[in-house]
């Protein structure tokens, strides 16, 4: 482990440097509690919830654990509605809806409110005071950061580049989640219009560990103890795993998603904007192919496009098809294991210890 890892673990009351990624729509109170009870940091992805639903999820988690909890929020710039762009997208999808005896929505809406403008969510967090609040897609304003800090909450934010990490550091956030291009789910880029270099997890971790003063949490493509050890060796204080936990029985993943995760014949993953309007990594399917077709129009802004994506998936699922599902997964998905979350944390911790011992033995034999 890095020299600062014990400080990070002690600050949050963890016994292992393992964080379960928030994963909106998949994480549950049962999952977060199981991870926290096993010594890691359990997380809830509440970016797709309103304040009342988020509060319920926090309360339900606390009923299952006295351990620390991370609550993750979306901080995207609110979408810009564009009726022509949205109509063109719906027209493009109409023939696919028709395959399942359905019609696309007549209009699209912004289905998730950004934390940048959600006053009710802020008030709820100040009342519930989870141990950790983390941000994806950007940062809230200084007043919100100060209010959360004043409530004794530890703050983390995702960065996909050194430039974003420097913004996080300058804003007074406590730790950086270094999200590599390998990660499943949505890229945490602050501005989707800015060129994304697509740094890999290990390269990004090493850069941020050297160029910033904050604790760094590695995220993306990490599925076992050896991967965690590699991240720690490069300067990370902990590792955040998402895809590794999706197949756990405590998640909200549906049967089709679970089956493909552990099939032993997983399809390739790909980055797509077609499903939600922002780049996200998941299994290649008919929906991702629609996004790369030569005649594909520009998808609406996130999360307006997600309104269409969810409607198309619902129409297909009603007819027994998962070909248009948002099955987010990282590049190391062939290493997925379907274990109870607490058991998985304990196994990851044991693998981590074995990897650290093996590296120590290698150093000793090299010195001799």
C-alpha positions in Angstrom: 0.0 0.0 0.0 1.1 3.6 -0.4 2.3 5.5 2.6 -0.9 7.6 2.7 -3.3 4.7 2.3 -3.7 4.1 6.1 -4.5 7.8 6.6 -7.3 7.5 4.0 -8.7 4.3 5.5 -8.6 5.6 9.0 -10.3 8.9 7.9 -13.3 6.9 6.6 -13.2 4.0 9.1 -12.3 1.3 6.5 -10.3 -1.8 7.0 -9.6 -2.5 3.3 -8.9 -0.1 0.4 -12.0 -1.2 -1.6 -14.8 1.1 -2.7 -17.9 -0.3 -4.4 -18.7 2.1 -7.3 -22.1 3.8 -6.9 -23.7 2.6 -10.2 -27.0 4.4 -10.4 -29.8 1.9 -11.2 -27.8 -1.1 -10.1 -26.5 -0.3 -6.6 -28.9 -1.0 -3.7 -29.0 -0.5 0.1 -28.3 -4.2 0.5 -25.2 -4.0 -1.7 -23.8 -0.9 -0.1 -24.4 -2.3 3.4 -22.7 -5.6 2.6 -19.6 -3.9 1.3 -19.4 -1.6 4.3 -20.0 -4.4 6.8 -17.0 -6.2 5.2 -14.7 -3.2 5.8 -15.0 -1.5 2.4 -16.9 1.6 1.4 -20.4 0.9 0.2 -22.0 3.4 -2.2 -25.4 4.5 -3.4 -25.8 6.0 -6.9 -28.7 8.5 -6.3 -28.1 10.7 -9.4 -31.3 9.2 -11.0 -33.4 9.8 -7.9 -35.2 12.7 -6.4 -34.4 13.8 -2.8 -37.2 11.7 -1.2 -36.1 8.5 -2.9 -32.5 9.2 -2.1 -33.3 9.7 1.6 -35.2 6.4 1.7 -32.2 4.6 0.2 -29.9 6.2 2.8 -32.2 5.3 5.6 -32.6 1.7 4.3 -28.9 1.3 4.1 -28.3 2.6 7.6 -30.8 0.0 8.8 -28.4 -2.7 7.5 -25.0 -1.3 8.5 -23.3 1.1 10.9 -20.4 1.5 8.5 -19.6 4.5 6.3 -21.7 5.2 3.2 -20.8 7.0 0.0 -23.7 8.8 -1.7 -23.0 9.7 -5.4 -24.5 12.6 -7.3 -24.5 13.7 -10.9 -23.1 17.2 -11.5 -23.6 17.6 -15.2 -24.4 20.9 -16.8 -28.2 20.9 -17.2 -29.2 19.8 -20.7 -30.0 22.2 -23.5 -33.3 21.2 -25.1 -33.3 21.2 -28.9 -36.6 20.2 -30.4 -35.2 19.7 -33.9 -32.4 17.5 -32.7 -34.7 15.5 -30.5 -37.3 15.1 -33.3 -34.6 13.8 -35.6 -33.5 11.3 -33.0 -37.0 10.0 -32.4 -37.6 9.7 -36.2 -34.4 7.7 -36.4 -35.5 5.3 -33.7 -39.1 5.0 -34.9 -38.6 2.0 -37.1 -36.9 0.1 -34.3 -39.8 0.9 -31.9 -42.1 -0.4 -34.6 -40.3 -3.8 -34.5 -41.7 -4.2 -31.0 -45.2 -2.9 -31.8 -44.5 0.5 -30.1 -44.1 4.1 -31.0 -41.4 6.5 -29.7 -42.4 9.1 -27.2 -43.9 12.2 -28.7 -41.4 14.4 -26.9 -38.4 13.9 -24.7 -37.6 15.4 -21.3 -34.7 15.9 -19.0 -35.2 12.9 -16.7 -32.5 13.6 -14.1 -31.9 16.9 -12.3 -28.3 17.8 -11.9 -27.1 18.3 -8.3 -25.9 21.7 -9.5 -29.5 22.9 -9.3 -31.2 20.5 -6.9 -31.9 22.4 -3.7 -34.0 19.6 -2.2 -31.1 17.1 -2.6 -28.7 19.4 -0.9 -31.0 20.0 2.0 -31.5 16.2 2.4 -27.8 15.5 2.4 -27.2 18.2 5.1 -29.9 16.5 7.2 -28.8 12.9 6.7 -25.0 13.6 6.7 -23.6 10.5 5.0 -19.9 9.9 5.7 -19.0 10.6 2.0 -20.6 12.4 -0.9 -19.1 12.0 -4.3 -19.6 13.8 -7.6 -19.6 12.6 -11.2 -19.6 14.7 -14.4 -18.2 17.8 -12.7 -18.5 19.8 -9.5 -21.2 21.8 -7.6 -20.6 25.4 -6.8 -18.4 26.6 -3.9 -21.4 27.3 -1.6 -22.6 23.7 -1.9 -19.1 22.3 -1.3 -18.7 24.5 1.8 -22.1 23.5 3.1 -21.4 19.8 2.8 -17.9 20.3 4.4 -19.5 22.2 7.2 -21.8 19.2 7.8 -18.7 17.0 8.3 -19.0 15.2 5.0 -16.0 13.9 3.2 -16.1 14.8 -0.5 -14.8 13.0 -3.6 -15.1 13.7 -7.3 -14.3 11.8 -10.5 -11.6 13.0 -12.9 -10.6 11.6 -16.2 -7.7 13.9 -16.8 -5.1 16.0 -14.9 -6.9 19.2 -15.9 -10.1 17.9 -14.2 -8.1 16.7 -11.2 -6.6 20.2 -10.7 -10.1 21.7 -10.8 -11.1 19.2 -8.1 -8.1 20.1 -6.0 -8.7 23.8 -6.4 -12.3 23.4 -5.3 -11.3 22.0 -1.9 -12.6 18.4 -2.6 -11.0 15.8 -0.3 -10.1 13.0 -2.8 -10.0 12.3 -6.5 -11.6 9.2 -8.2 -9.2 8.6 -11.2 -11.6 7.1 -13.8 -9.7 5.4 -16.6 -11.1 4.7 -20.1 -11.5 1.0 -19.1 -14.3 1.8 -16.7 -17.9 0.6 -17.2 -20.7 3.1 -17.2 -20.6 6.8 -17.9 -17.3 8.7 -18.5 -17.0 11.3 -15.8 -15.7 14.0 -18.1 -16.7 17.5 -17.0 -17.5 18.8 -20.5 -18.4 16.3 -23.2 -17.6 18.8 -25.9 -13.9 19.0 -24.8 -11.5 16.4 -26.3 -11.2 13.3 -24.2 -7.7 11.8 -24.3 -9.1 8.6 -22.9 -6.3 8.0 -20.4 -6.1 4.4 -19.0 -6.6 3.9 -15.3 -3.0 3.1 -14.4 -1.5 6.0 -16.4 -4.1 8.4 -14.9 -3.5 7.2 -11.3 0.3 7.6 -11.7 -0.1 11.1 -13.1 -2.5 12.3 -10.4 -0.5 10.7 -7.6 2.6 12.7 -8.8 0.9 15.9 -9.8 -1.7 16.4 -7.1 -1.7 16.4 -3.3 -5.0 14.6 -2.7 -5.7 11.0 -2.1 -6.3 9.2 -5.4 -8.8 6.4 -5.9 -8.2 4.2 -8.9 -11.3 3.3 -11.0 -11.7 1.4 -14.2 -10.8 -2.2 -15.2 -10.0 -3.4 -11.7 -11.7 -6.7 -10.9 -9.4 -8.6 -8.5 -6.8 -8.2 -5.7 -3.9 -8.1 -8.2 -5.5 -5.1 -9.9 -6.0 -3.3 -6.6 -2.3 -4.0 -5.7 -1.2 -2.6 -9.1 -3.2 0.6 -8.5 -1.8 1.0 -5.0 1.8 0.4 -6.2 1.3 3.3 -8.6 0.2 5.7 -5.9 -3.5 5.1 -5.4 -4.9 5.1 -1.8 -7.8 2.8 -2.7 -9.5 1.2 -5.7 -13.1 1.7 -6.8 -14.7 -1.4 -8.4 -18.0 -1.4 -10.3 -18.3 -4.2 -12.8 -16.8 -6.6 -10.2 -19.9 -6.1 -8.1 -22.7 -6.1 -10.7 -23.2 -9.8 -10.6 -23.5 -9.9 -6.8 -27.0 -11.1 -5.7 -27.6 -7.8 -3.8 -27.6 -5.6 -7.0 -30.7 -4.6 -9.0 -29.3 -6.0 -12.2 -31.9 -7.9 -14.2 -31.6 -11.6 -15.1 -30.4 -10.9 -18.7 -27.7 -8.6 -17.4 -26.5 -11.1 -14.8 -26.5 -13.9 -17.4 -24.3 -12.1 -19.8 -21.9 -11.0 -17.1 -21.1 -14.5 -16.1 -21.7 -16.4 -19.4 -18.0 -16.9 -20.0 -18.6 -15.5 -23.5 -19.2 -11.8 -22.8 -19.5 -9.6 -25.9 -17.0 -6.8 -26.3 -17.5 -3.5 -24.6 -17.8 -0.2 -26.4 -18.2 3.4 -25.6 -21.5 4.8 -26.8 -23.5 8.0 -26.6 -26.6 6.6 -28.3 -28.2 5.3 -25.1 -28.0 8.3 -22.9 -26.5 11.2 -24.8 -23.1 10.9 -23.0 -20.2 8.5 -23.5 -20.6 5.4 -21.5 -19.0 1.9 -21.7 -21.2 -1.2 -21.9 -21.7 -4.3 -23.9 -22.0 -3.8 -27.6 -25.6 -4.5 -28.8 -28.1 -3.3 -31.3 -28.4 0.1 -29.6 -24.7 0.8 -29.6 -24.7 -0.2 -33.3 -27.5 2.4 -34.0 -25.2 5.0 -32.6 -22.3 4.3 -35.0 -24.4 3.8 -38.1 -23.5 6.0 -41.0 -27.0 7.6 -41.1 -27.2 8.2 -37.3 -28.1 11.8 -36.4 -26.6 13.5 -33.4 -28.2 12.2 -30.2 -29.8 14.8 -27.9 -28.1 16.1 -24.8 -27.7 13.9 -21.7 -30.0 13.0 -20.1 -32.7 13.9 -22.6 -31.5 11.1 -24.9 -31.8 8.7 -22.0 -35.6 9.3 -22.1 -35.7 7.7 -25.5 -33.2 5.1 -24.6 -35.2 3.9 -21.6 -38.4 3.9 -23.7 -36.8 1.8 -26.4 -35.4 -0.7 -23.9 -38.8 -1.0 -22.2 -40.5 -1.7 -25.5 -38.0 -4.4 -26.5 -37.9 -6.0 -23.0 -41.7 -6.3 -23.0 -41.2 -8.5 -26.1 -38.4 -10.6 -24.4 -35.5 -8.8 -26.0 -32.5 -7.3 -24.1 -30.9 -6.0 -27.3 -31.4 -2.4 -26.4 -30.5 -2.5 -22.7 -27.9 -0.3 -21.0 -25.7 -3.1 -19.8 -22.8 -1.1 -18.5 -19.5 -3.0 -18.1 -15.8 -2.3 -18.0 -13.1 -3.8 -20.1 -12.0 -6.5 -17.6 -15.5 -8.0 -17.4 -14.4 -11.5 -18.2 -13.0 -11.6 -14.7 -16.5 -11.1 -13.1 -17.5 -13.4 -10.3 -21.1 -13.9 -9.0 -20.5 -13.9 -5.3 -22.3 -12.2 -2.4 -20.9 -8.8 -1.9 -19.4 -9.3 1.5 -17.8 -12.5 0.4 -16.4 -10.8 -2.7 -14.9 -8.0 -0.5 -13.2 -10.6 1.7 -11.9 -12.4 -1.3 -10.5 -9.2 -2.9 -8.8 -8.3 0.3 -7.2 -11.8 0.6 -6.1 -11.5 -3.1 -4.7 -8.1 -2.4 -2.6 -9.3 0.6 -1.3 -12.2 -1.5 -0.3 -9.9 -4.3 1.5 -7.5 -1.9 3.3 -10.5 -0.3 4.3 -11.7 -3.8 5.7 -8.3 -4.7 7.6 -8.1 -1.5 9.1 -11.5 -2.1 10.1 -10.5 -5.6 11.8 -7.3 -4.3 13.7 -9.4 -1.7 14.9 -11.9 -4.3 15.9 -9.1 -6.7 18.0 -7.4 -4.0 19.8 -10.6 -3.2 
